[in-house]
Amino acid sequence: MVFIIFFHFDLSAQKATNYTRKKKIEFYELRGTNAFDAGAGTSILNGDLVDPIFEIYFHLGYKRYLFPHLNLNVSYNKFNLAYKDVYNEGFMSFDANLESTLMPHHRFSPFVFAGAGYNAANYFEQTAMKIQGGGGIEYMLVEGFGLKLYTDYNYVLSDELDGLIAGASDDTYFRIGFGFNYYFGGEKKKNRILKDQPSIINSNQILLDN
């Protein structure tokens, strides 16, 4: 009886471990440890003037996965912010985010991120630190290549973004983009998981022999 109970729990632990390994392998087959990403879309300012209008926005970035659910990423963003007829200025930001891929073992996954960045007008005539957060959805079109739709909210630690200091709060802006993630790397980790994966028969050989 003791043998049967011990074997049952050992088998259950083996199945749980194999399930975890299987999920890790699925992540490395779909995605990878690194990713280049790019996107384009629109940006809009929330400042001290009226009639903000949507303007252009471009994004380039790099992600490094710490483990399947979490990555650290950096990006360069180029965009314009404008008010109708009175203001249109080019900006760039350098952002660093911690991002969570909520369903990393599936082709379709939501993701959320938050971090801090450095905001600058063209030629660095105006600069300020900022914090940001956002989210989106990703669909893996093929292995290693995913399409994404995303948005972010940016709180600039300055009230001079639109050239006017007024009101009680600092300026903010939103960006919405459509883009892609190109994944690479992870083959060594996947092969290591496969190599270290014992079969149920081999892992319980001693018990069977006894």
N, CA, C and O of each residue as an XYZ file, in Angstrom:
840
protein
N       0.823     -1.195      0.000
C       0.000      0.000      0.000
C       0.875      1.271      0.000
O       0.623      2.213     -0.751
N       1.912      1.270      0.866
C       2.832      2.412      0.910
C       3.486      2.627     -0.444
O       3.645      3.758     -0.904
N       3.866      1.512     -1.080
C       4.494      1.589     -2.400
C       3.552      2.218     -3.421
O       3.969      3.048     -4.229
N       2.265      1.815     -3.383
C       1.285      2.323     -4.349
C       1.068      3.821     -4.151
O       1.019      4.585     -5.116
N       0.936      4.239     -2.863
C       0.733      5.666     -2.573
C       1.943      6.474     -3.014
O       1.798      7.527     -3.635
N       3.143      5.983     -2.694
C       4.367      6.689     -3.065
C       4.499      6.789     -4.583
O       4.862      7.836     -5.118
N       4.203      5.692     -5.261
C       4.303      5.684     -6.727
C       3.298      6.653     -7.343
O       3.596      7.322     -8.332
N       2.082      6.725     -6.739
C       1.034      7.618     -7.245
C       1.485      9.074     -7.150
O       1.367      9.826     -8.117
N       2.003      9.474     -5.979
C       2.447     10.852     -5.809
C       3.667     11.161     -6.661
O       3.804     12.268     -7.181
N       4.546     10.189     -6.803
C       5.722     10.385     -7.646
C       5.310     10.568     -9.097
O       5.883     11.389     -9.813
N       4.319      9.804     -9.528
C       3.820      9.898    -10.902
C       3.121     11.233    -11.124
O       3.264     11.836    -12.187
N       2.353     11.708    -10.113
C       1.661     13.000    -10.225
C       2.671     14.138    -10.318
O       2.498     15.059    -11.115
N       3.726     14.076     -9.504
C       4.767     15.101     -9.552
C       5.468     15.087    -10.900
O       5.808     16.134    -11.452
N       5.682     13.868    -11.425
C       6.332     13.716    -12.738
C       5.482     14.352    -13.833
O       6.000     15.034    -14.718
N       4.165     14.122    -13.764
C       3.263     14.681    -14.769
C       3.249     16.208    -14.697
O       3.249     16.880    -15.729
N       3.237     16.763    -13.465
C       3.242     18.219    -13.298
C       4.522     18.824    -13.853
O       4.491     19.865    -14.509
N       5.653     18.168    -13.588
C       6.934     18.653    -14.094
C       6.981     18.589    -15.609
O       7.458     19.515    -16.264
N       6.478     17.481    -16.166
C       6.465     17.329    -17.627
C       5.543     18.354    -18.277
O       5.825     18.839    -19.373
N       4.435     18.688    -17.599
C       3.508     19.697    -18.118
C       4.189     21.061    -18.178
O       4.062     21.794    -19.159
N       4.921     21.387    -17.097
C       5.649     22.660    -17.059
C       6.683     22.707    -18.175
O       6.808     23.717    -18.868
N       7.424     21.617    -18.350
C       8.418     21.569    -19.420
C       7.769     21.708    -20.789
O       8.301     22.388    -21.666
N       6.623     21.065    -20.972
C       5.906     21.135    -22.247
C       5.513     22.574    -22.561
O       5.644     23.029    -23.698
N       5.024     23.295    -21.530
C       4.627     24.681    -21.734
C       5.830     25.550    -22.099
O       5.725     26.418    -22.966
N       6.958     25.326    -21.451
C       8.167     26.082    -21.778
C       8.588     25.824    -23.217
O       8.966     26.751    -23.934
N       8.521     24.562    -23.640
C       8.884     24.214    -25.014
C       7.947     24.912    -25.996
O       8.389     25.417    -27.028
N       6.647     24.942    -25.673
C       5.671     25.615    -26.542
C       6.006     27.101    -26.686
O       5.864     27.670    -27.768
N       6.455     27.732    -25.583
C       6.834     29.143    -25.655
C       7.988     29.341    -26.632
O       7.937     30.234    -27.478
N       9.032     28.513    -26.520
C      10.210     28.678    -27.377
C       9.922     28.280    -28.824
O      10.618     28.725    -29.737
N       8.904     27.448    -29.038
C       8.520     27.127    -30.412
C       7.743     28.267    -31.050
O       7.878     28.513    -32.249
N       6.926     28.971    -30.262
C       6.135     30.084    -30.783
C       6.914     31.390    -30.799
O       6.894     32.131    -31.782
N       7.602     31.661    -29.694
C       8.270     32.937    -29.530
C       9.773     32.714    -29.366
O      10.338     31.878    -30.071
N      10.430     33.425    -28.471
C      11.859     33.272    -28.276
C      12.340     34.144    -27.140
O      11.551     34.854    -26.518
N      13.622     34.096    -26.868
C      14.172     34.859    -25.748
C      14.395     36.332    -26.088
O      14.555     37.160    -25.191
N      14.406     36.659    -27.375
C      14.621     38.039    -27.824
C      13.586     38.396    -28.883
O      13.012     37.525    -29.537
N      13.361     39.708    -29.037
C      12.448     40.153    -30.098
C      12.788     41.574    -30.518
O      13.087     42.433    -29.689
N      12.735     41.797    -31.816
C      12.734     43.148    -32.360
C      11.281     43.486    -32.667
O      10.543     42.645    -33.180
N      10.872     44.699    -32.360
C       9.500     45.078    -32.668
C       9.454     46.448    -33.308
O      10.315     47.297    -33.073
N       8.438     46.645    -34.118
C       8.240     47.918    -34.803
C       6.747     48.171    -34.921
O       5.947     47.236    -34.930
N       6.379     49.445    -35.010
C       4.976     49.780    -35.126
C       4.781     51.183    -35.662
O       5.719     51.978    -35.720
N       3.572     51.471    -36.047
C       3.213     52.802    -36.534
C       1.758     53.055    -36.162
O       0.958     52.127    -36.043
N       1.437     54.321    -35.983
C       0.062     54.629    -35.613
C      -0.148     56.115    -35.447
O       0.268     56.915    -36.285
N      -0.798     56.475    -34.358
C      -1.168     57.867    -34.165
C      -0.968     58.270    -32.702
O      -0.974     57.425    -31.807
N      -0.794     59.557    -32.478
C      -0.605     60.103    -31.129
C      -1.507     61.312    -30.955
O      -1.826     62.011    -31.917
N      -1.917     61.551    -29.705
C      -2.771     62.706    -29.443
C      -2.426     63.290    -28.072
O      -2.178     62.558    -27.114
N      -2.415     64.593    -28.001
C      -1.988     65.325    -26.811
C      -3.171     65.681    -25.917
O      -4.260     65.999    -26.394
N      -2.931     65.621    -24.616
C      -3.904     66.098    -23.631
C      -3.198     67.151    -22.781
O      -2.567     66.833    -21.773
N      -3.314     68.413    -23.206
C      -2.577     69.482    -22.542
C      -3.459     70.636    -22.142
O      -4.567     70.441    -21.643
N      -2.963     71.857    -22.364
C      -3.636     73.054    -21.871
C      -4.466     73.785    -22.932
O      -5.170     74.742    -22.608
N      -4.393     73.354    -24.171
C      -5.161     73.996    -25.241
C      -6.321     73.099    -25.669
O      -6.439     71.958    -25.222
N      -7.170     73.634    -26.539
C      -8.332     72.878    -27.009
C      -8.091     72.387    -28.431
O      -7.162     72.837    -29.103
N      -8.932     71.460    -28.883
C      -8.904     70.883    -30.223
C      -7.596     70.159    -30.551
O      -6.955     70.483    -31.551
N      -7.185     69.180    -29.726
C      -6.033     68.353    -30.127
C      -6.409     67.486    -31.319
O      -7.559     67.066    -31.446
N      -5.454     67.220    -32.185
C      -5.721     66.375    -33.354
C      -4.740     65.200    -33.372
O      -3.653     65.267    -32.798
N      -5.152     64.131    -34.041
C      -4.301     62.944    -34.145
C      -3.157     63.208    -35.119
O      -3.346     63.793    -36.185
N      -1.963     62.761    -34.725
C      -0.785     62.934    -35.569
C      -0.049     61.605    -35.737
O      -0.476     60.593    -35.180
N       1.044     61.591    -36.490
C       1.755     60.363    -36.816
C       2.632     59.889    -35.655
O       3.048     60.674    -34.803
N       2.899     58.586    -35.650
C       3.694     57.970    -34.584
C       4.400     56.730    -35.143
O       3.779     55.920    -35.831
N       5.699     56.582    -34.850
C       6.490     55.415    -35.256
C       7.253     54.866    -34.048
O       7.612     55.611    -33.136
N       7.491     53.573    -34.058
C       8.106     52.899    -32.903
C       9.091     51.827    -33.368
O       8.801     51.078    -34.300
N      10.262     51.754    -32.714
C      11.240     50.686    -32.905
C      11.723     50.240    -31.527
O      11.989     51.073    -30.661
N      11.838     48.920    -31.322
C      12.234     48.475    -29.993
C      12.881     47.111    -29.973
O      12.949     46.415    -30.986
N      13.355     46.745    -28.796
C      13.983     45.446    -28.542
C      13.475     44.901    -27.217
O      13.381     45.640    -26.237
N      13.144     43.602    -27.177
C      12.663     42.944    -25.964
C      13.612     41.805    -25.596
O      14.145     41.118    -26.467
N      13.810     41.619    -24.295
C      14.573     40.486    -23.772
C      13.721     39.793    -22.719
O      13.410     40.375    -21.679
N      13.341     38.536    -22.996
C      12.509     37.794    -22.059
C      13.348     37.264    -20.903
O      14.358     36.590    -21.110
N      12.917     37.578    -19.681
C      13.551     37.058    -18.476
C      13.043     35.645    -18.205
O      13.802     34.773    -17.781
N      11.770     35.430    -18.451
C      11.135     34.119    -18.503
C       9.851     34.296    -19.308
O       9.490     35.430    -19.621
N       9.132     33.193    -19.663
C       8.049     33.319    -20.644
C       7.004     34.389    -20.380
O       6.469     34.957    -21.332
N       6.690     34.689    -19.119
C       5.642     35.667    -18.844
C       6.152     37.103    -18.735
O       5.342     38.026    -18.642
N       7.455     37.319    -18.743
C       7.967     38.651    -18.441
C       9.172     39.012    -19.296
O      10.097     38.215    -19.454
N       9.150     40.218    -19.844
C      10.307     40.714    -20.595
C      10.619     42.151    -20.206
O       9.761     42.888    -19.720
N      11.855     42.520    -20.430
C      12.324     43.893    -20.271
C      12.562     44.443    -21.667
O      13.241     43.804    -22.471
N      12.015     45.618    -21.973
C      12.167     46.146    -23.329
C      12.536     47.618    -23.329
O      12.219     48.357    -22.397
N      13.207     48.023    -24.386
C      13.571     49.423    -24.611
C      13.106     49.808    -26.008
O      13.023     48.964    -26.901
N      12.803     51.092    -26.190
C      12.287     51.502    -27.497
C      12.608     52.964    -27.786
O      12.818     53.780    -26.888
N      12.636     53.253    -29.085
C      12.741     54.626    -29.589
C      11.426     54.934    -30.282
O      10.952     54.145    -31.100
N      10.832     56.080    -29.959
C       9.537     56.460    -30.511
C       9.613     57.858    -31.117
O      10.120     58.790    -30.492
N       9.108     57.991    -32.328
C       9.086     59.286    -33.026
C       7.635     59.634    -33.315
O       6.900     58.820    -33.872
N       7.215     60.849    -32.936
C       5.804     61.193    -33.084
C       5.630     62.705    -33.094
O       6.531     63.451    -32.711
N       4.474     63.137    -33.533
C       4.089     64.548    -33.495
C       2.923     64.730    -32.541
O       2.111     63.823    -32.361
N       2.843     65.903    -31.932
C       1.703     66.297    -31.103
C       1.182     67.627    -31.633
O       1.965     68.519    -31.962
N      -0.138     67.759    -31.716
C      -0.673     68.947    -32.400
C      -2.025     69.365    -31.847
O      -2.805     68.556    -31.344
N      -2.270     70.686    -31.965
C      -3.594     71.270    -31.792
C      -3.991     71.876    -33.134
O      -3.144     72.369    -33.880
N      -5.251     71.835    -33.422
C      -5.743     72.323    -34.708
C      -5.391     73.797    -34.918
O      -5.772     74.667    -34.134
N      -4.650     74.046    -36.003
C      -4.331     75.402    -36.498
C      -3.320     76.183    -35.654
O      -2.837     77.219    -36.112
N      -2.979     75.732    -34.443
C      -2.138     76.578    -33.594
C      -0.825     75.927    -33.151
O       0.101     76.622    -32.734
N      -0.742     74.603    -33.239
C       0.452     73.958    -32.671
C       0.671     72.605    -33.324
O      -0.255     71.801    -33.437
N       1.911     72.358    -33.757
C       2.294     71.040    -34.283
C       3.800     70.897    -34.088
O       4.589     71.598    -34.722
N       4.189     69.980    -33.204
C       5.597     69.841    -32.850
C       6.021     68.381    -32.910
O       5.269     67.481    -32.536
N       7.252     68.165    -33.392
C       7.799     66.819    -33.432
C       8.493     66.456    -32.129
O       9.187     67.281    -31.535
N       8.300     65.206    -31.684
C       8.898     64.734    -30.450
C       9.502     63.351    -30.655
O       9.230     62.677    -31.648
N      10.317     62.947    -29.705
C      10.799     61.574    -29.626
C      10.868     61.185    -28.165
O      11.000     62.036    -27.286
N      10.777     59.883    -27.915
C      10.928     59.408    -26.540
C      11.742     58.130    -26.544
O      11.693     57.342    -27.488
N      12.492     57.941    -25.468
C      13.278     56.737    -25.248
C      12.684     56.062    -24.010
O      12.800     56.581    -22.900
N      12.054     54.916    -24.203
C      11.277     54.282    -23.150
C      11.889     52.960    -22.708
O      12.487     52.244    -23.512
N      11.735     52.641    -21.422
C      12.102     51.333    -20.877
C      10.898     50.805    -20.112
O      10.347     51.498    -19.256
N      10.487     49.570    -20.423
C       9.288     48.997    -19.811
C       9.528     47.587    -19.310
O      10.375     46.859    -19.827
N       8.770     47.219    -18.301
C       8.640     45.839    -17.880
C       7.297     45.376    -18.423
O       6.264     45.981    -18.139
N       7.314     44.300    -19.207
C       6.105     43.870    -19.919
C       5.759     42.432    -19.581
O       6.636     41.572    -19.509
N       4.485     42.179    -19.377
C       4.009     40.822    -19.104
C       3.184     40.305    -20.272
O       2.182     40.912    -20.649
N       3.607     39.179    -20.845
C       2.821     38.459    -21.843
C       1.933     37.494    -21.068
O       2.431     36.533    -20.482
N       0.636     37.734    -21.058
C      -0.251     37.023    -20.144
C      -0.486     35.571    -20.542
O      -0.729     34.730    -19.677
N      -0.419     35.262    -21.829
C      -0.635     33.885    -22.302
C       0.498     33.513    -23.264
O       0.261     33.360    -24.462
N       1.714     33.367    -22.758
C       2.886     33.205    -23.630
C       2.952     31.889    -24.394
O       3.728     31.763    -25.340
N       2.139     30.896    -23.991
C       2.175     29.595    -24.653
C       1.097     29.461    -25.724
O       0.916     28.386    -26.295
N       0.379     30.553    -25.998
C      -0.707     30.539    -26.975
C      -0.402     31.509    -28.117
O       0.349     32.470    -27.954
N      -0.996     31.235    -29.259
C      -0.803     32.128    -30.416
C      -1.385     33.511    -30.141
O      -0.819     34.522    -30.558
N      -2.509     33.554    -29.442
C      -3.152     34.829    -29.111
C      -2.872     35.153    -27.653
O      -3.101     34.316    -26.779
N      -2.380     36.358    -27.377
C      -2.109     36.728    -25.992
C      -2.268     38.229    -25.770
O      -1.766     39.027    -26.561
N      -2.959     38.618    -24.704
C      -2.913     40.021    -24.266
C      -1.557     40.290    -23.612
O      -0.870     39.361    -23.189
N      -1.183     41.552    -23.532
C       0.028     41.936    -22.809
C      -0.171     43.306    -22.181
O      -0.935     44.130    -22.683
N       0.526     43.536    -21.078
C       0.479     44.831    -20.378
C       1.906     45.243    -20.053
O       2.785     44.391    -19.922
N       2.141     46.551    -19.922
C       3.485     47.038    -19.635
C       3.433     48.350    -18.880
O       2.425     49.057    -18.901
N       4.531     48.664    -18.213
C       4.663     49.934    -17.508
C       6.140     50.243    -17.363
O       6.969     49.334    -17.318
N       6.471     51.528    -17.289
C       7.874     51.895    -17.162
C       8.069     53.396    -17.116
O       7.164     54.151    -16.761
N       9.261     53.808    -17.482
C       9.623     55.224    -17.481
C      10.372     55.554    -18.761
O      10.868     54.666    -19.454
N      10.445     56.847    -19.063
C      11.107     57.245    -20.296
C      11.618     58.678    -20.251
O      11.452     59.408    -19.274
N      12.246     59.036    -21.363
C      12.822     60.374    -21.523
C      12.195     60.991    -22.767
O      12.331     60.457    -23.867
N      11.512     62.109    -22.591
C      10.784     62.761    -23.670
C      11.556     63.982    -24.150
O      12.083     64.744    -23.338
N      11.628     64.175    -25.472
C      12.378     65.316    -26.004
C      11.731     65.830    -27.278
O      11.284     65.049    -28.119
N      11.685     67.146    -27.413
C      11.274     67.760    -28.670
C      12.402     67.603    -29.681
O      13.539     67.315    -29.308
N      12.096     67.790    -30.938
C      13.138     67.734    -31.973
C      14.304     68.655    -31.621
O      14.106     69.783    -31.169
N      15.521     68.157    -31.835
C      16.753     68.900    -31.533
C      16.955     69.131    -30.032
O      17.798     69.932    -29.628
N      16.167     68.417    -29.206
C      16.309     68.466    -27.743
C      16.134     69.882    -27.184
O      16.747     70.230    -26.175
N      15.309     70.688    -27.830
C      15.052     72.037    -27.330
C      14.223     72.011    -26.047
O      14.261     72.946    -25.247
N      13.475     70.924    -25.869
C      12.675     70.760    -24.662
C      12.745     69.297    -24.252
O      12.496     68.419    -25.078
N      13.077     69.013    -22.996
C      13.199     67.629    -22.530
C      12.509     67.474    -21.177
O      12.351     68.440    -20.431
N      12.100     66.239    -20.876
C      11.468     65.954    -19.581
C      11.399     64.443    -19.391
O      11.319     63.688    -20.361
N      11.429     64.017    -18.152
C      11.197     62.617    -17.829
C       9.688     62.339    -17.871
O       8.872     63.256    -17.785
N       9.340     61.062    -18.002
C       7.932     60.686    -18.026
C       7.759     59.274    -17.492
O       8.725     58.519    -17.384
N       6.549     58.929    -17.166
C       6.192     57.551    -16.845
C       5.089     57.133    -17.810
O       4.332     57.974    -18.295
N       4.999     55.833    -18.090
C       4.017     55.368    -19.056
C       3.522     53.968    -18.692
O       4.157     53.229    -17.939
N       2.381     53.644    -19.249
C       1.812     52.319    -19.091
C       0.856     52.053    -20.225
O       0.357     52.984    -20.857
N       0.596     50.783    -20.489
C      -0.307     50.464    -21.582
C      -0.517     48.977    -21.728
O      -0.189     48.196    -20.834
N      -1.065     48.595    -22.855
C      -1.333     47.194    -23.121
C      -1.779     46.978    -24.544
O      -1.895     47.921    -25.327
N      -2.029     45.722    -24.870
C      -2.469     45.401    -26.215
C      -2.713     43.918    -26.376
O      -2.785     43.173    -25.398
N      -2.838     43.499    -27.620
C      -3.035     42.090    -27.952
C      -2.049     41.704    -29.053
O      -1.704     42.515    -29.913
N      -1.607     40.458    -29.008
C      -0.680     39.944    -30.022
C      -1.217     38.634    -30.574
O      -1.762     37.814    -29.835
N      -1.060     38.445    -31.875
C      -1.410     37.178    -32.517
C      -0.210     36.688    -33.298
O       0.316     37.394    -34.158
N       0.231     35.445    -32.987
C       1.373     34.868    -33.690
C       0.920     34.358    -35.053
O       0.276     33.314    -35.157
N       1.261     35.102    -36.082
C       0.848     34.758    -37.439
C       1.526     33.470    -37.888
O       0.880     32.575    -38.432
N       2.828     33.385    -37.656
C       3.610     32.163    -37.861
C       4.587     32.072    -36.699
O       4.710     33.014    -35.916
N       5.277     30.956    -36.581
C       6.253     30.823    -35.506
C       7.339     31.896    -35.630
O       7.975     32.026    -36.675
N       7.542     32.658    -34.561
C       8.569     33.690    -34.548
C       8.129     35.048    -35.052
O       8.916     35.994    -35.027
N       6.865     35.171    -35.518
C       6.412     36.448    -36.069
C       4.989     36.720    -35.615
O       4.064     35.990    -35.973
N       4.814     37.779    -34.820
C       3.502     38.116    -34.304
C       3.065     39.518    -34.672
O       3.887     40.433    -34.731
N       1.778     39.694    -34.918
C       1.189     41.004    -35.157
C       0.572     41.513    -33.863
O       0.057     40.726    -33.070
N       0.620     42.822    -33.643
C       0.104     43.364    -32.385
C      -0.615     44.692    -32.598
O      -0.304     45.459    -33.510
N      -1.580     44.933    -31.730
C      -2.296     46.196    -31.651
C      -2.159     46.667    -30.213
O      -2.424     45.898    -29.290
N      -1.749     47.914    -30.000
C      -1.418     48.347    -28.648
C      -1.663     49.843    -28.455
O      -1.817     50.593    -29.419
N      -1.696     50.254    -27.201
C      -1.829     51.660    -26.866
C      -1.043     51.949    -25.592
O      -0.818     51.055    -24.776
N      -0.627     53.203    -25.426
C       0.026     53.583    -24.173
C      -0.406     54.980    -23.745
O      -0.814     55.814    -24.554
N      -0.299     55.197    -22.443
C      -0.614     56.485    -21.820
C       0.677     57.031    -21.231
O       1.372     56.328    -20.497
N       1.003     58.281    -21.547
C       2.275     58.877    -21.145
C       2.041     60.126    -20.308
O       1.414     61.086    -20.757
N       2.557     60.095    -19.081
C       2.451     61.239    -18.172
C       3.812     61.914    -18.096
O       4.754     61.372    -17.517
N       3.907     63.101    -18.685
C       5.169     63.835    -18.740
C       5.321     64.665    -17.473
O       4.384     65.343    -17.050
N       6.499     64.610    -16.874
C       6.738     65.344    -15.630
C       7.101     66.797    -15.929
O       8.127     67.316    -15.488
N       6.220     67.424    -16.692
C       6.394     68.828    -17.080
C       5.073     69.340    -17.635
O       4.288     68.570    -18.187
N       4.830     70.631    -17.489
C       3.625     71.238    -18.055
C       3.958     72.080    -19.285
O       3.139     72.882    -19.734
N       5.163     71.895    -19.828
C       5.600     72.716    -20.958
C       5.539     71.996    -22.291
O       6.029     72.515    -23.294
N       4.945     70.809    -22.323
C       4.954     70.007    -23.548
C       4.318     70.746    -24.719
O       4.820     70.675    -25.841
N       3.232     71.447    -24.474
C       2.533     72.168    -25.542
C       2.925     73.642    -25.616
O       2.270     74.433    -26.295
N       4.005     74.007    -24.909
C       4.479     75.387    -24.947
C       3.711     76.344    -24.072
O       3.950     77.551    -24.117
N       2.782     75.827    -23.269
C       1.963     76.683    -22.409
C       1.909     76.084    -21.005
O       1.557     74.916    -20.841
N       2.252     76.865    -20.012
C       2.161     76.423    -18.621
C       0.870     76.972    -18.038
O       0.740     78.175    -17.810
N      -0.089     76.072    -17.798
C      -1.389     76.483    -17.276
C      -2.048     75.276    -16.622
O      -1.732     74.133    -16.951
N      -2.952     75.533    -15.708
C      -3.645     74.440    -15.048
C      -2.822     73.842    -13.916
O      -1.690     74.247    -13.651
N      -3.433     72.864    -13.260
C      -2.821     72.286    -12.063
C      -2.057     70.989    -12.330
O      -1.360     70.495    -11.445
N      -2.177     70.440    -13.522
C      -1.548     69.146    -13.799
C      -0.567     69.241    -14.961
O      -0.631     70.168    -15.769
N       0.341     68.269    -15.034
C       1.296     68.204    -16.135
C       0.616     67.674    -17.392
O      -0.508     67.176    -17.340
N       1.311     67.785    -18.520
C       0.750     67.358    -19.802
C       0.861     65.842    -19.977
O       1.769     65.204    -19.444
N      -0.066     65.293    -20.721
C      -0.064     63.862    -21.024
C      -0.366     63.659    -22.508
O      -0.852     64.564    -23.187
N      -0.070     62.463    -22.995
C      -0.458     62.115    -24.361
C      -0.670     60.613    -24.481
O      -0.158     59.821    -23.690
N      -1.440     60.251    -25.494
C      -1.740     58.853    -25.789
C      -1.124     58.485    -27.137
O      -0.981     59.330    -28.021
N      -0.762     57.210    -27.278
C      -0.317     56.695    -28.578
C      -1.036     55.377    -28.845
O      -1.231     54.572    -27.936
N      -1.421     55.168    -30.084
C      -2.056     53.920    -30.512
C      -1.295     53.420    -31.729
O      -1.050     54.186    -32.661
N      -0.918     52.149    -31.734
C      -0.127     51.641    -32.844
C      -0.481     50.218    -33.253
O      -1.070     49.453    -32.489
N      -0.107     49.897    -34.461
C      -0.215     48.545    -35.009
C       1.172     48.157    -35.494
O       1.832     48.941    -36.177
N       1.624     46.952    -35.146
C       2.978     46.581    -35.528
C       3.230     45.096    -35.452
O       2.301     44.292    -35.524
N       4.500     44.732    -35.304
C       4.863     43.318    -35.276
C       5.996     43.081    -34.283
O       6.745     43.998    -33.946
N       6.111     41.833    -33.818
C       7.240     41.349    -33.031
C       7.937     40.255    -33.836
O       7.287     39.322    -34.309
N       9.252     40.366    -33.991
C      10.040     39.324    -34.637
C      10.907     38.667    -33.569
O      11.827     39.294    -33.043
N      10.618     37.405    -33.244
C      11.298     36.694    -32.167
C      12.478     35.883    -32.691
O      12.455     35.378    -33.813
N      13.492     35.771    -31.869
C      14.640     34.922    -32.200
C      15.319     34.491    -30.907
O      15.111     35.094    -29.854
N      16.128     33.452    -30.994
C      16.822     32.924    -29.815
C      15.962     31.930    -29.056
O      14.764     31.807    -29.309
N      16.577     31.231    -28.136
C      15.858     30.277    -27.308
C      16.073     28.827    -27.673
O      15.602     27.940    -26.962
N      16.786     28.558    -28.785
C      17.005     27.173    -29.196
C      17.805     26.389    -28.158
O      17.508     25.226    -27.883
N      18.817     27.029    -27.587
C      19.633     26.338    -26.583
C      18.806     25.962    -25.361
O      18.939     24.863    -24.824
N      17.940     26.898    -24.922
C      17.102     26.612    -23.765
C      16.113     25.500    -24.069
O      15.880     24.631    -23.229
N      15.526     25.516    -25.265
C      14.578     24.474    -25.641
C      15.264     23.114    -25.702
O      14.723     22.118    -25.223
N      16.452     23.076    -26.291
C      17.185     21.810    -26.388
C      17.597     21.303    -25.005
O      17.618     20.097    -24.762
N      17.925     22.229    -24.102
C      18.303     21.834    -22.745
C      17.107     21.224    -22.014
O      17.248     20.244    -21.282
N      15.924     21.820    -22.221
C      14.719     21.281    -21.593
C      14.416     19.892    -22.136
O      14.070     18.986    -21.378
N      14.549     19.725    -23.453
C      14.298     18.416    -24.066
C      15.305     17.375    -23.583
O      14.948     16.223    -23.336
N      16.542     17.783    -23.453
C      17.592     16.861    -23.017
C      17.385     16.420    -21.577
O      17.630     15.262    -21.238
N      16.929     17.347    -20.720
C      16.760     17.053    -19.302
C      15.416     16.420    -18.975
O      15.149     16.090    -17.820
N      14.558     16.246    -19.999
C      13.219     15.727    -19.741
C      13.252     14.211    -19.613
O      13.448     13.520    -20.613
N      13.063     13.668    -18.393
C      13.077     12.218    -18.225
C      11.741     11.602    -18.609
O      10.700     12.249    -18.498
N      11.769     10.374    -19.052
C      10.515      9.675    -19.290
C      10.007      9.124    -17.971
O      10.780      8.965    -17.027
N       8.703      8.827    -17.893
C       8.119      8.289    -16.670
C       8.727      6.926    -16.339
O       8.950      6.605    -15.172
N       8.993      6.126    -17.378
C       9.556      4.797    -17.151
C      10.948      4.900    -16.564
O      11.266      4.203    -15.600
N      11.796      5.771    -17.139
C      13.174      5.887    -16.659
C      13.233      6.471    -15.261
O      14.033      6.031    -14.435
N      12.379      7.473    -14.986
C      12.449      8.130    -13.693
C      11.943      7.251    -12.563
O      12.234      7.504    -11.394
N      11.182      6.215    -12.912
C      10.644      5.328    -11.893
C      11.212      3.914    -12.016
O      10.622      2.958    -11.513
N      12.344      3.787    -12.678
C      12.938      2.489    -12.911
C      13.305      1.791    -11.602
O      13.123      0.581    -11.470
N      13.832      2.570    -10.613
C      14.236      1.982     -9.347
C      13.033      1.408     -8.606
O      13.099      0.335     -8.006
N      11.908      2.174     -8.666
C      10.710      1.705     -7.988
C      10.189      0.420     -8.625
O       9.761     -0.502     -7.931
N      10.233      0.374     -9.947
C       9.740     -0.813    -10.644
C      10.627     -2.008    -10.354
O      10.137     -3.128    -10.209
N      11.941     -1.774    -10.268
C      12.861     -2.884     -9.998
C      12.645     -3.448     -8.607
O      12.832     -4.643     -8.379
N      12.245     -2.575     -7.664
C      12.023     -3.050     -6.310
C      10.681     -3.740     -6.168
O      10.337     -4.202     -5.080
